[in-house]
Amino acid sequence: NGTLEPVDGGIQLNIEDRAVLYYKSTEFIDGIETQGVAVSVRPEEFVISKDSGLIEGVVKTTVFLGLNTHYSIELEGGALVDVVEESSIKGVYTHGERVFLDIKQEKINIFDETGVLNLVQGVVNDNA
C-alpha cells in the first residue's frame, strides 16, 4: 500500500515509502488529493530481475509449471507477493536468491484506502 499525491501536473504513487511511479493526471479520476491508497497488482504484472527494480525481495518458493513459473517473494518488510513469469530457457530464480521487482505500471489498480473506489480513470466503480 502507499500514498498518492499530485505533483507538477501529474500524480506520484509512493509504494512502501520507497518505490515511486509517475502518472499523467488524466489517468486518474478528477479531484485527486494527497491520500493513502491500496495498490493491487496481479502476479503476472510484476517483472522480476537480478539487477535492479523498484522493490527488493528474496525468493521463498519456485514452482515451474511448464509455460509459467510461479514465485513467492518475501519483501523487505516481510510481506509475501506472488509473481508469475513466463518460463524461460535462461532458468529460474532459486530459493534464497535476492531479486528485484518492477511493476507493469499501466496494469496497476489503485484504490482509496477503503478499497472500494478505484481511482484509475476509465474503471467502472460498481459501489461508488
Protein Blocks (a to p, Z undefined) as FASTA:
>chain_A
ZZdddeehiacddehhlaccdddfklpcehiacddddddddfklpccdfkbcfbdcddfb
dcdehjaccdddddfkopacdddddddfkbpcdehiacdddddfklpccddfkomaccbg
hiacfkZZ
